[in-house]
Amino acid sequence: MINVLLLIFVGVIVGILGAILGLGGGIIMVPVLTFLFDMPIHDAIAVSLVVITANSMSTSAVYLKTGVANLNLGIALSTLSVLGALAGSKTAVHLPEHLVMIVLGAIQLLMAYLTYIKMKKGSKEHTDTADMKQSFFYGEFYDKASNKLVKYNPVKTGYNFLFSAFSGVFSGLSGAGGGALIIPGMNLISNIPIKAATATSSFVIGFTAAAGSIVYMQAGFVDVKVACYIIFGIFAGTFISMRYFSKITDKKVSYLLIILLLLVAFQMFYKGVAGF
């Protein structure tokens, strides 16, 4: 019973983080399941991917309804992300995991640093004028925190496709959703508001995790009971975060994202070094 309650609590935390930061929660689930519950790494990754899929479904529906998630961009990024997830999952069993973790940890540190620099310098002013030229990936949403309509035209979106493909590989290898790569890429390179980036990421990682979980299911790694307990907690966590997400400022979201990126990096480094 204690283990069941702990798994539900993990799900609550994952649901909160998933809604606020657009991350699937794999950076929490994988180490918790491996270290606290002594679950084999591939089983932990498999459960994480299944749970991330459910988490994305519970949050992205709300973001699409409110317009915070960019549907056109999300669908486009999902295509390469799914291909990357399939490739990452297929090779996860064969590649030396410790080397992959070290490389990914270094990337997360770089992303955390760039996100911090971006936050300090400030984003370009997102205008609400009616004469803005609308591109295919144009987006707009009402931000309750600033009490204004935010309109934006993403730039250099081609780079985001590269980030999306790599995030898919990252997801398949590590069991994380890949949002830690997608969000900084959209915000830093394409100048997409952080809230729109997190919401769009929540949409994308659902497809990414679903693709990766199929491979692990076929290999028989998914513990259905553990996944169900965590998913139950996710519903509660999502409900809590959805009530307060709209009141959080972009700066606070950026700070939370930096903290999570650092946690990802140190987790990757720890797993990588421990593999030698």
C-alpha positions in Angstrom: 0.0 0.0 0.0 2.9 2.4 0.8 4.4 1.8 -2.7 1.0 2.4 -4.3 0.6 5.8 -2.5 4.1 6.7 -3.4 3.5 6.0 -7.1 0.3 8.1 -7.0 2.2 10.9 -5.3 4.8 10.7 -8.1 2.0 11.0 -10.6 0.7 14.2 -8.9 4.1 15.8 -9.2 4.5 14.7 -12.8 1.0 16.1 -13.6 1.9 19.5 -12.1 5.2 19.7 -13.9 3.7 18.5 -17.2 1.1 21.3 -17.2 3.3 24.1 -16.0 6.5 23.4 -17.9 5.4 21.2 -20.9 7.6 18.4 -19.7 6.4 14.8 -19.6 7.9 14.1 -16.2 10.3 11.4 -17.3 13.2 13.2 -15.6 11.5 12.4 -12.3 9.9 9.1 -13.0 12.9 7.2 -14.4 15.3 7.9 -11.4 12.5 7.4 -8.9 11.5 4.1 -10.3 15.0 2.9 -10.7 16.5 4.1 -7.4 13.4 4.1 -5.0 11.5 1.1 -6.4 14.5 -0.8 -7.7 13.0 -1.2 -11.2 15.3 -2.2 -14.1 16.2 0.8 -16.3 14.4 -0.4 -19.4 11.2 -1.1 -17.5 11.4 2.3 -15.9 11.8 4.0 -19.3 8.9 2.0 -20.7 6.6 3.0 -17.9 7.7 6.6 -18.2 6.9 6.8 -21.9 3.4 5.3 -21.3 2.7 7.8 -18.5 4.0 10.7 -20.5 1.5 9.8 -23.3 -1.4 10.0 -20.8 0.0 13.2 -19.2 0.2 14.9 -22.6 -3.4 13.9 -23.5 -4.7 15.4 -20.2 -2.9 18.8 -20.7 -2.7 19.4 -24.4 -6.4 19.2 -24.9 -6.9 22.2 -22.6 -4.0 24.2 -24.2 -5.5 23.6 -27.7 -8.9 24.7 -26.5 -7.5 28.0 -25.1 -5.2 28.5 -28.1 -2.0 28.6 -26.1 -0.6 25.6 -27.9 0.3 26.2 -31.6 -1.5 23.4 -33.4 0.2 23.9 -36.8 3.7 24.0 -35.4 2.9 21.1 -33.0 1.8 18.8 -35.7 4.8 19.7 -37.9 7.3 19.1 -35.1 5.6 15.8 -34.1 6.4 14.2 -37.4 10.2 14.3 -36.9 9.9 13.8 -33.2 8.0 10.5 -33.7 10.7 9.3 -36.2 13.4 10.2 -33.7 11.6 8.4 -30.9 11.3 5.2 -32.9 15.0 5.4 -33.8 16.0 6.1 -30.2 13.9 3.3 -28.8 15.2 0.8 -31.3 18.8 1.5 -30.5 18.4 2.1 -26.7 19.1 -1.5 -25.8 22.2 -1.7 -28.0 24.0 1.6 -27.4 26.3 2.2 -24.4 23.8 4.2 -22.3 26.4 5.9 -20.1 28.0 7.6 -23.1 24.6 8.8 -24.4 23.7 10.2 -21.0 26.9 12.3 -20.7 26.3 13.9 -24.1 22.7 14.6 -23.4 23.7 16.1 -20.0 26.0 18.5 -21.6 23.3 19.6 -24.0 20.9 20.3 -21.1 23.5 22.4 -19.3 23.9 24.5 -22.5 20.1 24.8 -22.8 19.8 26.0 -19.2 22.5 28.6 -19.7 21.0 29.9 -23.0 17.5 30.0 -21.4 18.9 32.1 -18.5 20.6 34.5 -20.9 17.4 34.8 -22.9 15.4 35.6 -19.8 17.9 38.2 -18.6 18.0 40.0 -21.9 14.3 39.7 -22.4 12.2 38.5 -25.3 11.3 40.7 -28.3 8.1 42.6 -27.7 5.1 40.5 -28.9 2.7 42.9 -30.4 -1.1 42.8 -30.5 -1.5 45.0 -33.5 -4.0 43.9 -36.2 -1.5 44.4 -39.1 0.9 41.7 -38.1 1.6 39.5 -41.1 0.5 36.0 -40.3 2.8 33.1 -41.3 1.7 29.5 -41.4 3.0 29.0 -37.9 1.5 32.3 -36.6 0.0 32.0 -33.1 -1.9 34.1 -30.6 -3.4 33.5 -27.1 -4.8 35.6 -24.3 -2.3 35.8 -21.4 -4.1 36.3 -18.1 -0.9 37.1 -16.2 -0.2 40.1 -18.4 -3.9 40.7 -19.2 -3.3 41.1 -23.0 -3.6 39.2 -26.3 -0.2 37.9 -27.3 0.5 37.5 -31.0 3.7 36.1 -32.5 5.3 34.9 -35.7 7.9 32.1 -35.1 11.2 32.7 -37.0 13.9 30.2 -38.1 11.5 27.3 -37.5 13.7 25.0 -39.5 16.0 24.7 -36.5 13.1 23.6 -34.4 12.6 20.5 -36.6 16.2 19.5 -35.8 15.6 20.0 -32.1 12.3 18.0 -32.4 14.1 15.0 -34.2 16.8 15.0 -31.6 14.3 15.3 -28.7 12.6 12.2 -30.1 15.9 10.3 -30.0 16.4 11.6 -26.4 13.0 10.5 -25.4 13.4 6.9 -26.8 16.8 6.6 -25.1 16.1 8.1 -21.7 12.3 7.8 -21.1 11.9 11.6 -20.9 9.4 13.3 -23.1 11.9 15.5 -24.9 10.3 18.8 -23.8 13.6 19.9 -22.2 15.0 20.2 -25.7 11.9 21.4 -27.6 11.0 24.3 -25.3 14.3 26.1 -25.2 14.6 25.7 -29.0 11.3 27.3 -29.7 11.8 30.1 -27.1 15.4 30.9 -27.9 15.6 30.4 -31.6 12.1 31.1 -32.9 11.2 33.7 -30.3 8.0 31.9 -29.3 6.6 33.0 -25.9 7.6 30.6 -23.2 4.0 29.7 -22.4 3.2 28.9 -26.0 6.4 26.9 -26.2 5.6 24.9 -23.1 2.0 24.3 -24.3 3.1 23.2 -27.8 5.7 21.0 -26.2 3.1 19.2 -24.1 1.2 18.4 -27.4 4.3 17.2 -29.2 5.7 14.9 -26.5 2.5 12.9 -26.4 3.2 11.7 -29.9 6.8 11.2 -29.2 6.3 9.1 -26.0 3.5 7.1 -27.7 5.9 6.1 -30.5 8.7 5.1 -28.2 6.4 3.2 -25.8 5.2 1.0 -28.6 8.7 -0.4 -29.1 9.1 -1.1 -25.4 5.7 -2.7 -25.2 6.6 -5.1 -28.0 9.7 -6.0 -26.0 7.6 -6.7 -22.9 9.0 -4.0 -20.6 5.8 -2.2 -19.6 4.5 -2.8 -16.0 0.8 -1.9 -16.5 0.0 -1.7 -12.8 2.7 0.8 -12.0 1.8 2.9 -15.0 -1.9 3.0 -14.0 -1.1 4.1 -10.4 1.1 7.0 -11.7 -1.5 8.0 -14.3 -4.2 8.2 -11.6 -2.0 10.7 -9.7 -1.4 12.6 -12.9 -5.1 13.5 -13.2 -5.0 15.2 -9.7 -1.7 17.0 -10.5 -3.0 18.3 -13.8 -6.2 19.6 -12.2 -4.2 21.5 -9.6 -1.8 23.1 -12.1 -4.4 24.0 -14.7 -6.1 26.2 -12.1 -3.0 28.2 -11.5 -0.9 28.0 -14.7 -2.5 31.0 -16.3 -1.5 33.2 -13.3 2.2 32.4 -13.6 4.4 34.9 -15.2 6.8 34.1 -18.1 9.8 34.8 -15.9 8.7 32.3 -13.3 8.1 29.7 -15.9 11.6 30.3 -17.3 13.1 29.9 -13.8 11.3 26.7 -13.3 12.4 25.5 -16.7 16.1 26.3 -15.9 15.9 24.3 -12.6 14.4 21.3 -14.4 17.1 21.5 -17.2 19.8 21.5 -14.5 18.2 18.5 -12.8 18.1 16.7 -16.2 21.7 17.5 -16.8 23.0 16.3 -13.4 20.8 13.2 -13.6 22.3 12.4 -17.1 25.8 13.0 -15.8 25.3 10.8 -12.8 23.9 7.9 -14.8 26.7 8.4 -17.4 29.5 8.4 -14.9 28.0 5.5 -12.9 28.1 3.4 -16.1 31.9 3.4 -16.4 
